[in-house]
Amino acid sequence: MPHVVPTSIMPSVAEDGPAPFITKFTNCRIPKGKELVEQDLWIDSTSGKILRDQEAFYELKLSPDQVIDLGGRILAPGLIESQLNGAYGFDFSVPQSSRAEYEEGLRAATRALARTGVTSYLPTLVSSLPEVYRKVLPSLAPSGASRRAEDGAESLGAHVEGPFMTPGRHGCHKEGILQASTRGIVDVIECYGEENIPDTQTPTGHGPVAPSPIKMITAAPEVAKMTSNIREIVSRGIIYSIGHSDATYEQALAAIKEGATMVTHMFNAMRPFYHRDPGIFGLLGQSERRRPYYGIIADGIHLHPTTIKIAWNAHPDGLILVTDAMKLCGLPDGVYEWTNGERIIKNGARLTLEGSDKIAGSSATLIECVNNFRRWAGATTAEAINAVTATPARMLGLEGIKGSLESGADADLVVLSETSDPFSGPTLAVDQVWKFGSKIYDAGKQ
């Protein structure tokens, strides 16, 4: 039955604008806190938003244009990836011959990425030369008003990982291009480009300052004057994440006091835990006000399952699952050229820098990390989903917009089915992906 929309009580749609196209999902389970609950969900594909079902039916007098019976499957917010170096053969850190060519490859990668359930992400750049940042960062800015469902996963802004790292904790980042901020914030600005890290102060008579295309910076706070840069970085609307660092517990705590709120891939490329110096991991023992969010790579290679469980038990509300995936995600095994003239060996999910045993990111998908985490940490299904939806949304300051099924949030959704086998146990699989209220992937029709 078509919906009836009296324009006098539908303030969200102009009189001459399009009527909403309403979809109602029923017979589904959605994450609520730590559990899955049976609840219908209404979305509007015209506004791209989630509706309050009671208001839509009783107050706005809307009837759904289509009703989708999910047969008891899980309906969750679209997954948010906070650390992704590339996907399906495209490397975010490698400029192309033109910006148009780079953005064409980027769109192809994000369309493929969406099929894994990721609807929003932070394109992550490895330590690079200043000219690379100036070439690629404008293309990685938050999509904003130009976002389209058909483009797949949506950039929420770039994550620049480096080059302000501790030598010896740089992992597969090329040591020769690492920097130290000896002059303060001027070094940071010169590295990424003034246009890519603008001052939030509005010049008189020149209109508002455009937001930075950078959403998050990973840097070692103990190197040179980086700790003193944190407040300035945060004041420009950029998240400061501690990573690739040899910081002591005291140095890490000083960074938190200055405004750092995130830790990049906890345990990896940092000073290990020691009983007399808990290092960066010791931050999880702080009071709730000073405990940071932290990324965990649950691919079975970067961390032992028990290590993940220990972190989860220490601070469950801050755990964010990430893949740290490279462009080799989705490609066959072999040896591949990488940025900076080096090469990476892909063997299943394991990526290593040729000629060494250094882990060079991952080729796992985020839903694979969700499945691993749920088994290893003993988390509920809803808690595992929260680690790639609600928690990263809070970290990014996007609570109620992304990672949520509350009314008014973006209608970015994944439909998940659950199977089980004697070897891997319960496993979630991505059946459908919806972006801004439009279905962009259906596994049953591929």
Buried (B, 14 or more C-beta within 10 A) or exposed (E): EEBEBEEEEBEEBEEEEEBBBBBBBBBBBBBEEEEBEEBBBBBBBBBBBBBBBEEBBEEBEBBBBEBBEBEEBBBBBBBBBBBBBBBBBBBBBBBBEEEEEBBEBBBBBBBBBBBBBBBBBBBBBBBBEBEBBBBBBBBBBBBEEEBEBEBBBBBBBBBBBBBBBBEEBBBBBBEEBBBBBEEBBEBBBBBBBEEBBBBEEEEEEEEEBEBBBBBBBBBBBBBBBBBBBBBBBBEBBBBBBBBBBBBBBEBBBBBBEBBBBBBBBBBBBBBEBEEEEBBBBBBBEBEEEEBBBBBBBBBBBBBEBEBBBBBBEBBBEBBBBBBBBBBBBBBEEEEBEBBBEBEBBBEEBBBBBBEEEBBBBBBBBBBBBBBBBBBBBEBBBBBBBBBBBBBBBBBBEBBBBBBBBEBEBBBBBBBBBBEEEEEEEEBBBBBBBBBBBBBBBEEEEE
